[in-house]
Amino acid sequence: MAMTLRLEPEDERTLALLAEAQGVSKQEATVRAIREAAARRLREDKVRQLSGAARARYADLLDRLGQ
């Protein structure tokens, strides 16, 4: 599916530098950045979820260690 991406001049320059550094087109650099951001967000959400579960599971122990 085609999509038009409007960038501010500074973002355009940043994208061009990123694409050049990766040795890919600006389109490919954009797709990679989107995928990397999504993967990072999913990992962060998973860590947050697991951390919350561990805190709930070990709440008594954590309270005793904090005393």
C-alpha positions, 0 to 999 in steps of 0.5 A: 500500500502506498503512503505519502510521508511529509517530513520537516526539513530537519527530519528529511536530513536526518532520514537521509543521514540514517539511510546513508549510514545504513547503505539503504534507500530512505524508504528502506530506512523508514521501514526499518525504523518503524519495525525497530520502534515497534519491536522495542515497544513490544519488548518494553511492554512485555518487560513491564508486564513480567515485572508487574507479575513478579512484584505481585508474586513476590510482594511479601518477600520484597516488603520483608527485604525492605524492612 
